[in-house]
Amino acid sequence: MDGLACRYRDFIDNGKTERECVNSIISLAEAKGYKDIFETDRLRAGDKVYYSLMNKSIALLHIGSSSLEAGMNILGAHIDSPRLDIKQRPIYEKDGLVYLDTHYYGGIKKYQWVTLPLAIHGVLVKKDGTVLHLTIGEDPDEPALSISDILPHLSKEQDKLSVAEAIKGEDLDLLAGLAKEKEKGKDELLALFKEKYGIDEDDFLSSELEVVPAGKARIQGLDGSMILAYGQDDRCCAFASMEAILESDIQERTGLCLLMDKEEIGSVGATGMTSDFLVNVISEVLARTDGFDGLRLARCLRNSQMLSSDVSVAYDPLNPSLFDKKNTAALGGGVTFNKYTGVRGKFSSNDANPEFIAKIRRLMDDNGIKFQFCELGKVDQGGGGTIAAYAARYNMQVLDCGIAVLSMHAPWETIATEDLHSARDCYKAFLTLA
């Protein structure tokens, strides 16, 4: 496996949550000379800074020689992925078995999450502000957790249900232990948490604990051509975007790599793309360069151009009826471009302008980068969205551009290593685009 793929596997293994991703990104960026934007009062051409928001979203900026009013070249991805979240009052006992109650996050097929080895990653914050970082189940020598399912010998009634109905959301609870003494299982588990981690039951109230598949990314295929891992939507594009800005020799237009939280639940909240994070980032840069005012901010946003670096669905030969094959991405076909996403009649989509698409096509050809145009399945079959629409509201040019993923939103997803290279090369070329 080549160097880029090895670095990617390390990144995705060490970044199974948004907070873990941000921590890794800061470490990698600082090693390349990036500094916290709030540690400097003045920015000049060539300076490299980052802006971290609540440890869950981050912006990397390489300042160019041109005025920010001329716009920026922006790469925008998201670092959250579908998962299960531990509830705030999670521990209960039922007939001698002890469980942790969960609520699923994002679009999952619930049946895919049963009987897998699962791990817990996250934080608990005590009332005095102490942050406890918790990882349980990743080390093969420590306990894992799982969600039980009905054995086939007794599943006659379950088998009559659709896959959407067979496993209910409220039943996605982690088997966490056996009660040594009946009716005391909850107290026994709480005592274990207290002894091992210093955690009281009320500390779960101020927690953010994410349940993810246990285990590391793997090379997939007998030919070693693919990567199998959790969270590749959209951390594969986030990684490629990060690599691009860390390795780029930016001269004129300022480059911005924007890595956001909450896309899988609508880009909402303080750390999602519908927040003012992008506006706040640019405002802080303006205050340290040309001087902030509302008109400069509006011009910077309007004159910027962005690749919304999010994944696209890969063609599945075992389910061909779901796709318009000539307009679907193929694994190994190169970086993907989606003129539009959305559902049904392009609802909730950014629909990129042909002038901007032509500019990007020329850039790809001039740099010998393999690419493909695609959409998310047949018309009326389904669809999906990205952060592109939320950036486009500032009147900038935006085009969806990413990596094809097979088994998207499953606990383990597949990408082609070749496509990771194409995406990184595409993003590097884009950052130098006039």
C-alpha positions as CSV (number, residue, x, y, z in Angstrom):
1,M,0.0,0.0,0.0
2,D,1.4,3.4,-1.0
3,G,2.2,6.3,1.3
4,L,-1.0,8.3,0.7
5,A,-3.2,5.2,1.5
6,C,-1.1,4.4,4.6
7,R,-1.5,8.0,5.9
8,Y,-5.2,7.8,5.1
9,R,-5.7,4.5,7.0
10,D,-3.9,6.0,10.0
11,F,-6.1,9.1,9.8
12,I,-9.3,7.3,9.6
13,D,-8.3,4.8,12.4
14,N,-7.5,7.7,14.7
15,G,-10.5,9.8,13.7
16,K,-13.7,7.8,14.4
17,T,-15.4,10.9,15.9
18,E,-15.4,14.6,14.9
19,R,-13.3,15.5,17.9
20,E,-10.7,12.9,17.1
21,C,-10.5,14.1,13.5
22,V,-10.0,17.7,14.6
23,N,-7.3,16.7,17.1
24,S,-5.5,14.7,14.3
25,I,-5.9,17.6,11.8
26,I,-4.4,20.1,14.2
27,S,-1.4,17.9,14.9
28,L,-0.8,17.3,11.2
29,A,-1.3,21.0,10.4
30,E,1.0,22.2,13.1
31,A,3.7,19.9,11.8
32,K,3.4,21.8,8.5
33,G,3.7,25.2,10.1
34,Y,0.1,26.1,10.7
35,K,-0.8,28.2,13.8
36,D,-3.9,28.9,15.7
37,I,-5.4,32.1,14.1
38,F,-6.1,33.5,17.6
39,E,-2.4,33.5,18.4
40,T,-1.7,36.2,15.7
41,D,-2.9,39.7,15.1
42,R,-1.7,40.1,11.6
43,L,-1.6,37.7,8.6
44,R,0.5,38.1,5.5
45,A,0.9,36.2,2.2
46,G,2.3,32.8,2.9
47,D,1.0,32.5,6.5
48,K,-0.8,29.3,7.5
49,V,-3.4,29.3,10.2
50,Y,-6.3,27.1,11.5
51,Y,-9.5,28.0,13.3
52,S,-11.1,25.2,15.4
53,L,-14.7,25.5,16.5
54,M,-15.7,23.6,19.7
55,N,-13.3,20.8,18.7
56,K,-15.7,19.6,16.1
57,S,-15.3,21.7,13.0
58,I,-12.0,23.2,11.7
59,A,-10.8,25.6,8.9
60,L,-7.3,25.5,7.5
61,L,-6.1,28.6,5.7
62,H,-3.1,29.3,3.5
63,I,-3.0,33.1,2.9
64,G,-2.4,34.2,-0.7
65,S,-1.0,37.4,-2.1
66,S,-4.3,38.6,-3.6
67,S,-6.8,40.7,-1.6
68,L,-9.5,38.6,0.0
69,E,-12.1,40.6,-1.9
70,A,-11.0,38.7,-5.0
71,G,-12.3,35.6,-3.3
72,M,-10.8,32.3,-2.0
73,N,-10.5,28.8,-3.3
74,I,-12.4,26.6,-0.8
75,L,-12.5,22.9,-0.2
76,G,-15.4,21.9,1.9
77,A,-16.0,18.5,3.4
78,H,-17.6,17.0,6.6
79,I,-16.1,14.9,9.3
80,D,-19.2,13.4,10.9
81,S,-20.4,9.9,10.0
82,P,-23.5,7.8,10.7
83,R,-23.3,6.1,14.1
84,L,-25.1,5.4,17.3
85,D,-25.0,7.8,20.3
86,I,-25.2,6.8,23.9
87,K,-28.3,8.5,25.6
88,Q,-27.9,10.7,28.6
89,R,-29.6,8.2,30.9
90,P,-28.3,5.0,29.3
91,I,-27.8,2.3,31.8
92,Y,-30.6,-0.2,32.6
93,E,-31.0,-3.9,33.5
94,K,-33.5,-6.3,32.0
95,D,-33.9,-9.8,33.3
96,G,-30.2,-10.0,34.4
97,L,-28.7,-8.4,31.3
98,V,-27.3,-4.9,31.5
99,Y,-27.6,-2.5,28.6
100,L,-26.6,0.9,27.4
101,D,-29.4,2.8,25.6
102,T,-28.6,4.5,22.3
103,H,-30.1,6.8,19.7
104,Y,-28.9,6.5,16.1
105,Y,-27.3,9.5,14.3
106,G,-27.8,10.0,10.6
107,G,-29.1,7.7,7.9
108,I,-28.4,4.1,8.8
109,K,-29.8,0.7,8.0
110,K,-30.5,-0.4,11.5
111,Y,-30.2,-4.1,10.8
112,Q,-26.6,-3.6,9.7
113,W,-25.5,-2.7,13.2
114,V,-26.6,-5.8,15.1
115,T,-24.1,-8.5,16.2
116,L,-21.0,-6.4,15.2
117,P,-18.2,-5.7,17.6
118,L,-18.7,-2.1,18.6
119,A,-16.6,0.5,20.4
120,I,-17.4,3.7,22.4
121,H,-15.5,6.9,21.7
122,G,-16.1,10.2,23.2
123,V,-16.0,12.6,26.1
124,L,-17.8,13.1,29.5
125,V,-17.5,16.5,31.1
126,K,-17.8,16.7,34.8
127,K,-19.5,19.6,36.6
128,D,-16.1,21.2,37.4
129,G,-15.2,21.3,33.7
130,T,-12.9,18.3,33.7
131,V,-13.0,16.5,30.3
132,L,-12.7,12.7,30.4
133,H,-11.8,11.1,27.1
134,L,-13.2,7.6,26.8
135,T,-12.4,4.8,24.3
136,I,-13.7,1.4,25.0
137,G,-13.5,-1.6,22.7
138,E,-10.9,-0.8,20.1
139,D,-8.0,-2.7,21.7
140,P,-8.4,-6.4,20.9
141,D,-7.5,-7.2,24.5
142,E,-10.2,-5.1,26.0
143,P,-14.0,-5.7,26.1
144,A,-16.1,-4.8,23.1
145,L,-19.8,-4.3,23.0
146,S,-22.5,-5.5,20.6
147,I,-26.3,-5.5,19.9
148,S,-28.0,-8.8,20.0
149,D,-30.4,-10.2,17.3
150,I,-32.9,-13.0,17.1
151,L,-31.6,-16.4,16.0
152,P,-32.9,-17.7,12.7
153,H,-34.6,-20.6,14.5
154,L,-37.0,-18.2,16.2
155,S,-37.3,-15.3,13.7
156,K,-40.4,-16.4,11.9
157,E,-42.3,-13.3,12.7
158,Q,-39.3,-11.0,12.3
159,D,-38.7,-12.5,8.8
160,K,-42.1,-11.2,7.7
161,L,-41.0,-7.6,8.3
162,S,-39.2,-5.3,5.9
163,V,-35.6,-4.6,6.6
164,A,-36.6,-1.2,7.8
165,E,-39.0,-2.6,10.3
166,A,-37.1,-5.7,11.5
167,I,-34.9,-3.8,13.9
168,K,-36.4,-0.9,15.8
169,G,-34.3,2.1,16.8
170,E,-35.2,1.7,20.4
171,D,-33.8,-1.9,20.3
172,L,-30.3,-0.8,19.2
173,D,-29.0,-1.1,22.8
174,L,-25.5,-2.3,23.7
175,L,-25.2,-5.5,25.7
176,A,-22.8,-4.2,28.4
177,G,-22.8,-6.9,31.1
178,L,-24.4,-9.6,33.2
179,A,-25.9,-8.9,36.6
180,K,-24.1,-10.8,39.3
181,E,-27.0,-10.2,41.5
182,K,-30.5,-9.8,40.0
183,E,-31.9,-6.2,40.1
184,K,-28.4,-5.0,40.9
185,G,-26.9,-5.0,37.4
186,K,-27.2,-1.3,36.9
187,D,-25.5,-0.5,40.2
188,E,-22.7,-3.0,39.4
189,L,-22.0,-1.4,36.0
190,L,-22.0,2.1,37.6
191,A,-19.6,0.9,40.2
192,L,-17.3,-0.4,37.4
193,F,-17.5,3.0,35.6
194,K,-16.7,4.7,38.9
195,E,-13.7,2.4,39.7
196,K,-12.2,2.4,36.2
197,Y,-13.0,5.8,34.8
198,G,-14.1,8.0,37.8
199,I,-17.6,8.4,36.2
200,D,-20.8,8.9,38.2
201,E,-24.2,8.3,36.6
202,D,-25.0,12.0,36.4
203,D,-21.8,12.5,34.3
204,F,-23.5,10.9,31.4
205,L,-25.8,13.9,31.3
206,S,-22.9,16.0,30.0
207,S,-21.4,13.4,27.7
208,E,-20.9,12.9,24.0
209,L,-20.3,9.2,23.5
210,E,-20.4,7.8,20.0
211,V,-20.8,4.1,19.2
212,V,-18.8,3.0,16.1
213,P,-17.6,-0.3,14.6
214,A,-14.5,-1.6,16.4
215,G,-11.4,-2.3,14.4
216,K,-9.0,-0.7,11.9
217,A,-9.3,0.1,8.3
218,R,-8.2,-2.8,6.0
219,I,-6.9,-3.2,2.5
220,Q,-9.7,-4.8,0.5
221,G,-9.6,-7.1,-2.5
222,L,-7.1,-9.8,-3.3
223,D,-5.4,-7.3,-5.6
224,G,-5.2,-4.7,-2.8
225,S,-7.0,-2.1,-4.9
226,M,-9.5,-0.9,-2.3
227,I,-9.9,0.3,1.3
228,L,-12.5,-1.1,3.7
229,A,-13.2,1.2,6.7
230,Y,-15.8,2.8,8.9
231,G,-16.6,6.5,8.3
232,Q,-15.3,6.9,4.8
233,D,-18.3,9.1,4.1
234,D,-17.0,11.8,4.3
235,R,-13.7,11.4,6.0
236,C,-12.0,10.1,2.8
237,C,-12.7,13.5,1.1
238,A,-11.9,15.4,4.3
239,F,-8.5,13.6,4.3
240,A,-7.8,14.3,0.6
241,S,-8.8,18.0,1.1
242,M,-6.5,18.3,4.2
243,E,-3.6,16.6,2.4
244,A,-4.1,19.0,-0.6
245,I,-3.9,22.2,1.4
246,L,-1.0,21.0,3.6
247,E,1.0,20.1,0.5
248,S,0.0,22.9,-1.8
249,D,2.3,25.8,-2.8
250,I,-0.4,28.6,-2.8
251,Q,0.6,31.9,-4.3
252,E,-2.3,34.2,-5.3
253,R,-5.8,33.3,-4.0
254,T,-6.1,32.3,-0.4
255,G,-6.8,28.6,0.1
256,L,-9.4,27.4,2.6
257,C,-10.1,23.8,3.7
258,L,-13.3,23.7,5.6
259,L,-14.1,20.5,7.5
260,M,-17.5,20.6,9.1
261,D,-19.7,18.7,11.6
262,K,-23.4,17.7,11.5
263,E,-23.8,17.1,7.7
264,E,-25.4,13.7,8.3
265,I,-28.3,15.3,10.3
266,G,-28.8,18.4,8.0
267,S,-25.7,20.5,8.7
268,V,-27.5,22.1,11.7
269,G,-26.3,23.5,15.0
270,A,-23.3,25.6,16.0
271,T,-20.8,23.4,14.2
272,G,-22.8,22.6,11.1
273,M,-22.6,24.4,7.7
274,T,-25.9,26.3,8.2
275,S,-24.1,28.1,11.1
276,D,-22.1,31.3,10.6
277,F,-18.8,29.4,10.9
278,L,-17.6,30.3,7.3
279,V,-18.6,33.9,7.8
280,N,-16.8,34.1,11.1
281,V,-13.6,32.5,9.7
282,I,-13.4,34.9,6.8
283,S,-14.2,37.8,9.2
284,E,-11.3,36.9,11.4
285,V,-9.0,36.7,8.4
286,L,-10.2,40.0,7.0
287,A,-9.5,41.6,10.4
288,R,-5.9,40.5,10.2
289,T,-5.3,41.4,6.5
290,D,-7.3,44.0,4.5
291,G,-9.4,45.1,7.5
292,F,-12.9,44.0,8.2
293,D,-16.1,45.5,6.9
294,G,-19.3,44.0,5.6
295,L,-18.7,44.9,2.0
296,R,-15.3,43.2,1.9
297,L,-16.9,40.1,3.5
298,A,-19.7,40.0,1.0
299,R,-17.3,40.4,-1.9
300,C,-15.0,37.7,-0.6
301,L,-17.9,35.3,-0.3
302,R,-19.3,36.2,-3.7
303,N,-16.0,35.9,-5.6
304,S,-15.0,32.6,-4.0
305,Q,-15.2,29.3,-5.7
306,M,-15.7,26.0,-3.9
307,L,-15.4,22.3,-4.4
308,S,-17.9,20.7,-2.0
309,S,-15.7,17.6,-1.4
310,D,-18.3,15.0,-0.5
311,V,-18.6,11.4,-1.6
312,S,-20.8,10.0,-4.4
313,V,-22.5,6.7,-4.7
314,A,-20.6,4.0,-6.6
315,Y,-22.2,1.8,-9.1
316,D,-23.2,-1.6,-7.7
317,P,-23.3,-4.3,-10.4
318,L,-25.3,-6.5,-8.0
319,N,-28.1,-3.9,-7.9
320,P,-28.1,-2.4,-11.4
321,S,-31.8,-1.4,-11.4
322,L,-31.1,1.4,-9.0
323,F,-28.8,3.3,-11.3
324,D,-28.6,5.1,-14.6
325,K,-25.3,3.5,-15.4
326,K,-24.0,6.1,-17.8
327,N,-24.5,8.8,-15.2
328,T,-23.1,6.8,-12.2
329,A,-19.6,6.8,-10.7
330,A,-17.5,3.7,-10.9
331,L,-15.0,2.6,-8.3
332,G,-11.6,3.3,-9.8
333,G,-13.1,5.8,-12.3
334,G,-11.4,8.8,-10.8
335,V,-12.6,11.8,-8.8
336,T,-16.4,12.4,-9.1
337,F,-18.3,15.5,-10.0
338,N,-22.0,15.9,-9.4
339,K,-23.6,18.9,-11.1
340,Y,-26.5,18.5,-8.7
341,T,-27.5,16.3,-5.8
342,G,-30.9,16.6,-4.0
343,V,-33.9,14.3,-4.3
344,R,-36.7,14.0,-6.8
345,G,-36.7,17.3,-8.8
346,K,-33.2,18.3,-7.5
347,F,-34.9,19.4,-4.2
348,S,-32.4,20.9,-1.7
349,S,-29.6,20.8,-4.3
350,N,-26.9,23.1,-5.4
351,D,-27.1,23.0,-9.3
352,A,-23.7,24.1,-10.5
353,N,-23.3,26.5,-13.4
354,P,-21.9,25.2,-16.6
355,E,-19.3,28.0,-16.9
356,F,-17.8,26.8,-13.6
357,I,-18.0,23.2,-14.6
358,A,-16.1,24.0,-17.9
359,K,-13.4,25.7,-15.9
360,I,-13.0,22.7,-13.7
361,R,-13.0,20.3,-16.7
362,R,-10.2,22.3,-18.3
363,L,-8.3,22.2,-15.0
364,M,-8.6,18.4,-14.8
365,D,-7.4,17.9,-18.4
366,D,-4.5,20.3,-18.0
367,N,-3.3,18.3,-15.0
368,G,-4.0,14.9,-16.4
369,I,-6.4,14.0,-13.6
370,K,-8.9,11.1,-14.0
371,F,-12.4,12.2,-13.4
372,Q,-16.1,11.2,-13.9
373,F,-19.5,12.9,-13.8
374,C,-22.3,11.2,-12.0
375,E,-25.5,11.5,-10.0
376,L,-26.9,9.7,-6.9
377,G,-29.0,7.0,-8.5
378,K,-32.0,7.0,-10.8
379,V,-34.4,9.9,-10.9
380,D,-37.1,9.3,-8.2
381,Q,-35.1,6.4,-6.8
382,G,-33.6,8.4,-4.0
383,G,-30.9,11.0,-3.6
384,G,-29.1,13.0,-1.0
385,G,-27.5,16.3,-0.1
386,T,-24.2,17.9,0.7
387,I,-23.0,21.2,2.2
388,A,-22.8,22.7,-1.3
389,A,-26.2,24.3,-1.1
390,Y,-25.3,26.1,2.1
391,A,-22.1,27.6,0.6
392,A,-23.9,28.5,-2.6
393,R,-26.3,30.8,-0.7
394,Y,-23.4,33.3,-0.5
395,N,-23.5,33.5,-4.4
396,M,-20.1,31.7,-4.9
397,Q,-19.6,29.1,-7.5
398,V,-19.9,25.6,-6.0
399,L,-19.5,22.1,-7.5
400,D,-19.8,18.8,-5.7
401,C,-16.6,16.8,-6.1
402,G,-15.5,13.7,-4.2
403,I,-14.9,10.0,-4.1
404,A,-17.2,7.1,-5.1
405,V,-18.2,4.9,-2.1
406,L,-19.7,1.4,-2.2
407,S,-22.0,0.4,0.7
408,M,-22.3,4.0,1.7
409,H,-23.6,4.6,5.3
410,A,-22.9,0.9,6.2
411,P,-20.7,0.2,9.2
412,W,-17.9,-0.7,6.7
413,E,-17.6,1.2,3.4
414,T,-15.4,0.7,0.4
415,I,-13.4,3.1,-1.8
416,A,-10.8,2.6,-4.5
417,T,-7.3,3.6,-3.6
418,E,-6.9,5.1,-7.1
419,D,-9.8,7.4,-6.5
420,L,-8.2,8.7,-3.2
421,H,-5.2,9.8,-5.3
422,S,-7.4,11.4,-8.0
423,A,-9.3,13.4,-5.4
424,R,-6.1,14.6,-3.7
425,D,-4.6,15.7,-7.0
426,C,-7.8,17.4,-8.0
427,Y,-8.0,19.4,-4.8
428,K,-4.3,20.4,-5.1
429,A,-4.8,21.7,-8.6
430,F,-8.0,23.5,-7.6
431,L,-6.3,25.4,-4.8
432,T,-4.0,27.1,-7.3
433,L,-6.8,27.9,-9.7
434,A,-7.0,31.6,-10.6
